[in-house]
Amino acid sequence: MISFNQSPLLVADIQLSSEILAQGVLVVDDSGLQRASAVNCLQQLGIDKIYEAGDGQDALTILYSLPQQPAVMLLDLELPGLDGIEVLQRLQGAIRRPEIILVSSSDEVLIGAVATMAEAIGIPLLGAYRKPMTPDMLARALERYGQWHPQTKPVAQPRPAPGSDQLQQAIAQRRIIPYYQPKLNLQQPQLAGWEALARWPLANGFGYSPAEFIPQAEREGKIAELTLSLLEQVLEDIQTWQAQGIHTSVAINLSASSLTQVDLANDIIQRVAAAGINPRQLSFEMTESALIMDLPAALATISRLRLKGFGFSIDDYGTGFSSMQQLSRFPFTELKIDRSFVQEAPRQQHVREILQSAVDMGRRMGITSVAEGVETLEELQLLRAIGCRQVQGFLIAHPMPAAQIPLWLAQELNNKLTLCRPQNMETPASSGH
């Protein structure tokens, strides 16, 4: 289960939850030698309460017979009798259950499938690893204790969907506005630019979700008008920032249906030229699915804009089914890796390998890799280690209106750049603005 020959255990660097220390860990493995190595490792971490089980049924018996249940179960999938998957299924819906660390000698894809199943049925999962698990892996998994939360959805107040006239007025009156989320260079920490995200705030403090009004605009043939409205607002914001000495770049999302409109490229080129903005300060993001609706039209629009200097990004990379083919056909300058890979990579080795391959492919093709949805320092450190160029997500900043950007640059940017630097780098880097 755990090999002591692969990773040194730095106990001083580990901060374990008081619940783990008080309630202990249950080690479930049919190999006495493997259990002994796990127990030894846990003891080095300062955990004294350690329980052992040689099969799944014994593990469940121990769980439900103890007055205080162990905080964590280190569970091997391959067990005699009741296997690890069955143990997980028996724990589904239990009022009391430990948080789980999965280990197995099976292949990474199978382990990942079991991990996905466990999370889908509400099992609190600290990690899923292929044997041999190193002491460092175990320690880092235990550090995640208490961070799991059930995937519950808040109860939303009933609200009528926006009507067609309401949407048209919101576009015409610029009530749908860009919010900006920063992207940071990870290998040489500095501000890389911003993504403009459409937001429709309401007077009551709430707002319509882009998941509501973007599809509606596409259905009603208003998406091109909305896109150009957002572009005009972005151009005005860039002009304002440049007057304040802030020089940066912005990415704007293009929908699938926008790409099929013959006049789109001309409309974009004319507006950018009229604003006096360098096309190299703007890029456009689109999903993989957008590229297969009308291939000739998409190629024509993208190629014309690339000739003028605009950048192009393939968004949510890895969620489509033709990624390699699309990358070879289209002149992309950026590869945005979907957040689902970012969030799963720290816990699942096979996801880390997929993430690494995407970054490596981007590097070989001269395409900048950007990881979306980065929410934890652990994710950021992993991305830096595998060579990802840029990061974006709530760990850096939530999307913000244009007026807040100068204040964020002055008060928050340096702190966020510090997160991106390796621990042994002490000299500050340029903020990029």
KARA-V384477 format. One record per pair of residues at least 4 apart in sequence whose ideal C-beta (glycine too) atoms are under 8 Angstrom apart, sorted by the first residue. I is the first residue (numbers start at 1). J is the second residue. Records with the same first field share a line. If there is no record, write none. Layout:
# KARA-V384477
I->J ; J
This chain:
# KARA-V384477
1->27 ; 29 ; 31 ; 34 ; 35 ; 37 ; 38 ; 74 ; 76 ; 103 ; 131 ; 132 ; 133
2->34 ; 37 ; 38 ; 41 ; 132 ; 133 ; 134 ; 135 ; 138
3->7 ; 37 ; 132 ; 133 ; 134
4->9 ; 37 ; 40 ; 41 ; 135
6->132 ; 134
7->134 ; 135 ; 136 ; 137
8->135 ; 136
9->41 ; 44 ; 45 ; 135 ; 136 ; 139
10->14 ; 136
11->44 ; 45 ; 46
13->139
14->45 ; 139 ; 142 ; 143
15->143
16->20 ; 21 ; 45 ; 46 ; 47 ; 142 ; 143 ; 145
17->21 ; 71 ; 142 ; 145 ; 146
18->22
19->23 ; 71 ; 145 ; 146
20->24 ; 25 ; 47 ; 71 ; 72 ; 142 ; 145
21->46 ; 47 ; 48 ; 49
22->49 ; 68 ; 71
23->49 ; 68 ; 69 ; 70 ; 71
24->47 ; 48 ; 49 ; 50 ; 51 ; 70 ; 71 ; 72
25->42 ; 47 ; 49 ; 50 ; 51 ; 70 ; 71 ; 72 ; 73 ; 74 ; 142
26->50 ; 51 ; 52 ; 53 ; 59 ; 62 ; 63 ; 70 ; 72 ; 73 ; 74 ; 98
27->35 ; 38 ; 39 ; 42 ; 50 ; 51 ; 52 ; 53 ; 74
28->52 ; 53 ; 54 ; 55 ; 56 ; 58 ; 59 ; 73 ; 74 ; 75 ; 76 ; 79 ; 84 ; 87
29->34 ; 35 ; 38 ; 54 ; 74 ; 76 ; 79 ; 103
30->54 ; 55 ; 76 ; 78 ; 79 ; 80
31->35
32->36 ; 54
33->37
34->38 ; 76
35->39 ; 52 ; 54
36->40
37->41
38->42 ; 74 ; 138
39->43 ; 50 ; 52
40->44
41->45 ; 135 ; 138
42->47 ; 50 ; 138
43->47 ; 48 ; 50
44->135
45->138 ; 139 ; 142
49->70
51->62 ; 66 ; 70
53->58 ; 59 ; 61 ; 62
54->58 ; 79 ; 80
55->59 ; 79 ; 80 ; 81 ; 82
56->60 ; 79 ; 81 ; 82 ; 83 ; 84 ; 86 ; 87 ; 90
57->61 ; 81 ; 82
58->62
59->63 ; 73 ; 75 ; 87
60->64 ; 82 ; 87 ; 90
61->65
62->66 ; 70
63->69 ; 70 ; 73 ; 96 ; 97 ; 98
66->70
69->96 ; 97 ; 98
70->98
71->98 ; 99 ; 145
72->98 ; 99 ; 100 ; 101 ; 126 ; 142 ; 145
73->98 ; 99 ; 100 ; 101
74->101 ; 103 ; 138
75->84 ; 87 ; 88 ; 100 ; 101 ; 102 ; 103
76->84 ; 103 ; 104
77->83 ; 84 ; 85 ; 102 ; 103 ; 104 ; 106 ; 111 ; 114
78->83 ; 84 ; 104 ; 105 ; 106
79->83 ; 84 ; 87
82->86 ; 87 ; 90
83->87
84->88 ; 102 ; 104 ; 114
85->89 ; 114 ; 117
86->90
87->91
88->92 ; 100 ; 114 ; 117 ; 118 ; 121 ; 123
89->121
90->94
91->97 ; 100 ; 123
92->121 ; 122 ; 123
93->122
97->123 ; 124
98->124
99->124 ; 125 ; 126 ; 145 ; 146 ; 148
100->118 ; 123 ; 124 ; 125 ; 126
101->125 ; 126 ; 127 ; 128 ; 129 ; 138 ; 141 ; 142
102->111 ; 114 ; 115 ; 118 ; 125 ; 127 ; 128 ; 129
103->128 ; 129 ; 130 ; 131 ; 133
104->110 ; 111 ; 114 ; 128 ; 129 ; 130 ; 131
105->130 ; 131
106->110 ; 111 ; 130
107->111 ; 130 ; 350
108->112 ; 130 ; 348 ; 349 ; 350 ; 353
109->113 ; 350
110->114
111->115 ; 128 ; 129 ; 130 ; 348 ; 349 ; 350
112->116 ; 128 ; 344 ; 348 ; 350 ; 351
113->117
114->118 ; 128
115->119 ; 125 ; 128 ; 347 ; 348
116->120
117->121
118->123 ; 125 ; 128
119->123 ; 125
122->150 ; 151
124->148
125->148 ; 347
126->141 ; 142 ; 144 ; 145 ; 148 ; 347
127->137 ; 140 ; 141 ; 144 ; 346 ; 347 ; 348
128->347 ; 348
129->133 ; 137 ; 141 ; 349
130->349
133->137 ; 138
134->138
135->139
136->140
137->141
138->142
139->143
140->144 ; 346 ; 378
141->347
144->148 ; 378
159->206
161->212 ; 216
162->166 ; 167 ; 170 ; 200 ; 208 ; 212 ; 213 ; 216
163->167
164->168 ; 216 ; 220
165->169
166->170
167->171 ; 213 ; 216 ; 217 ; 220 ; 222
168->172 ; 222
169->173 ; 175
170->175 ; 176 ; 200 ; 213
171->175 ; 176 ; 217 ; 222 ; 225 ; 226 ; 229
174->229 ; 233
175->200 ; 201
176->198 ; 199 ; 200 ; 213 ; 226 ; 229 ; 230
177->198 ; 199 ; 200 ; 201 ; 230 ; 233 ; 401
178->196 ; 197 ; 198 ; 199 ; 230 ; 233 ; 234 ; 237 ; 252 ; 402
179->196 ; 197 ; 198 ; 199 ; 399 ; 400 ; 401
180->194 ; 195 ; 196 ; 197 ; 237 ; 250 ; 399 ; 400 ; 401 ; 402 ; 405
181->194 ; 195 ; 197 ; 392 ; 396 ; 397 ; 398 ; 399 ; 400
182->191 ; 192 ; 193 ; 194 ; 392 ; 396 ; 397 ; 408 ; 413 ; 416
183->191 ; 192 ; 193 ; 194 ; 195 ; 251 ; 370 ; 390 ; 391 ; 392 ; 396
184->189 ; 190 ; 191 ; 192 ; 390 ; 391 ; 392 ; 396 ; 416 ; 417 ; 420
185->189 ; 190 ; 191 ; 192 ; 389 ; 390 ; 420 ; 432
186->380 ; 383 ; 384 ; 388 ; 389 ; 390 ; 391 ; 420
187->384 ; 387 ; 389
188->429
189->417 ; 418 ; 420 ; 421 ; 429
190->417 ; 429 ; 430 ; 431 ; 432
191->248 ; 409 ; 413 ; 417 ; 431 ; 432 ; 433
192->249 ; 390 ; 432
193->248 ; 249 ; 250 ; 251 ; 283
194->248 ; 249 ; 250 ; 251 ; 405
195->250 ; 251 ; 253 ; 285 ; 392
196->230 ; 234 ; 250 ; 251 ; 252 ; 253
197->210 ; 253 ; 399
198->210 ; 213 ; 214 ; 226 ; 230 ; 253
199->207 ; 210 ; 399
200->207 ; 208 ; 210 ; 213
201->205 ; 206 ; 207
202->206 ; 207 ; 208
208->212 ; 213
209->213
210->214
211->215
212->216
213->217
214->218 ; 223 ; 226 ; 255
215->219
216->220 ; 222
217->222 ; 223 ; 225 ; 226 ; 255
218->222 ; 223 ; 255 ; 256 ; 257
222->226
223->227 ; 255 ; 257 ; 258
224->228 ; 257 ; 258 ; 261 ; 264 ; 267
225->229
226->230
227->231 ; 252 ; 254 ; 255 ; 258 ; 264
228->232 ; 267 ; 268 ; 271
229->233
230->234 ; 252
231->235 ; 252 ; 268 ; 271 ; 272
232->236 ; 271
233->237
234->238 ; 250 ; 252 ; 282
235->239 ; 271 ; 272 ; 275 ; 277
236->240 ; 275
237->241 ; 250 ; 402
238->242 ; 248 ; 250 ; 275 ; 277 ; 281
239->243 ; 275 ; 276 ; 277
240->244 ; 402
241->246 ; 247 ; 248 ; 402 ; 405 ; 406
242->246 ; 247
244->406
246->405 ; 406 ; 409 ; 433
247->433
248->281 ; 432 ; 433
249->280 ; 281 ; 282 ; 283 ; 311
250->281 ; 282 ; 283
251->282 ; 283 ; 284 ; 285 ; 311 ; 313 ; 334
252->282 ; 283 ; 284 ; 285
253->284 ; 285 ; 286 ; 315
254->258 ; 259 ; 284 ; 285 ; 286 ; 290
255->259 ; 286 ; 290
256->260 ; 286 ; 287 ; 289 ; 290 ; 293
257->261 ; 293
258->264
259->264 ; 286 ; 290 ; 291 ; 293 ; 294 ; 297 ; 298 ; 301 ; 302
260->293 ; 294 ; 297 ; 298
261->297 ; 301
262->297 ; 300
263->267
264->268 ; 301
265->269 ; 300 ; 301 ; 304 ; 305
266->270
267->271
268->272 ; 305 ; 310
269->273 ; 279 ; 304 ; 305 ; 308
270->274
271->275
272->277 ; 279 ; 282
277->281 ; 282
278->309
279->305 ; 308 ; 309 ; 310
280->309 ; 310 ; 311
282->310 ; 311
283->310 ; 311 ; 312 ; 313 ; 333 ; 334
284->305 ; 310 ; 311 ; 312 ; 313
285->312 ; 313 ; 314 ; 315 ; 334 ; 336
286->290 ; 291 ; 312 ; 313 ; 314 ; 315
287->291 ; 314 ; 315 ; 316 ; 319 ; 320
288->292 ; 314 ; 315 ; 316 ; 317 ; 319 ; 320 ; 321 ; 322 ; 323 ; 326
289->293 ; 320
290->298
291->295 ; 298 ; 314 ; 322 ; 326 ; 329 ; 330
292->322
293->298
294->298
295->299
296->300
297->301
298->302 ; 330
299->303 ; 329 ; 330
300->304
301->305
302->306 ; 312 ; 330 ; 331
303->307 ; 331
304->308
305->310 ; 312
306->310 ; 311 ; 312 ; 331 ; 333
311->333 ; 334
312->330 ; 331 ; 332 ; 333 ; 334
313->332 ; 333 ; 334 ; 335 ; 336 ; 370
314->323 ; 326 ; 327 ; 330 ; 332 ; 334 ; 335 ; 336
315->336 ; 372
316->320 ; 336 ; 338 ; 372
317->323 ; 335 ; 336 ; 337 ; 338 ; 358
318->323 ; 337 ; 338 ; 340 ; 341 ; 354 ; 358
319->338 ; 340
320->326
322->326
323->327
324->328
325->329
326->330
327->332 ; 335 ; 361 ; 365 ; 367
332->367
333->367 ; 368
334->367 ; 368 ; 369 ; 370
335->358 ; 361 ; 362 ; 367 ; 368 ; 369 ; 370
336->370 ; 371 ; 372
337->341 ; 342 ; 355 ; 358 ; 359 ; 369 ; 370 ; 371 ; 372 ; 388
338->342 ; 372 ; 373
339->343 ; 371 ; 372 ; 373 ; 374 ; 393
340->344 ; 373
341->345 ; 351 ; 354 ; 355 ; 358
342->355 ; 371 ; 372 ; 373 ; 374 ; 379 ; 383 ; 393
343->373 ; 375 ; 379
344->348 ; 351
345->351 ; 352 ; 355 ; 379 ; 382
346->352 ; 376 ; 378 ; 379 ; 382
347->351
348->352
349->353
350->354
351->355
352->356 ; 382 ; 386
353->357
354->358
355->359 ; 371 ; 383 ; 386 ; 388
356->360 ; 386
357->361
358->362 ; 369
359->363 ; 369 ; 386 ; 387 ; 388 ; 389
360->364 ; 387
361->365 ; 367
362->367 ; 368 ; 369 ; 389
363->367 ; 369 ; 387
368->389 ; 390
369->387 ; 388 ; 389 ; 390
370->388 ; 389 ; 390 ; 391 ; 392
371->379 ; 383 ; 388 ; 390 ; 391 ; 392 ; 393
372->392 ; 393
373->392 ; 393 ; 394
374->379 ; 380 ; 383 ; 391 ; 392 ; 393 ; 394 ; 395 ; 396
375->379 ; 393 ; 394 ; 395
376->380 ; 395
377->381 ; 395 ; 419
378->382
379->383 ; 393 ; 395
380->384 ; 391 ; 395 ; 419 ; 420
381->385
382->386
383->388 ; 391
384->388 ; 420 ; 422
391->395 ; 396 ; 420
392->396
394->398
395->419
396->416 ; 419
397->408 ; 412 ; 416
400->404 ; 405 ; 408
404->408
405->409
406->410
407->411
408->412 ; 413
409->413 ; 431 ; 433
412->416
413->417 ; 431 ; 433
414->418 ; 428 ; 431
415->419
416->420
417->421 ; 428 ; 429 ; 431
421->425 ; 429
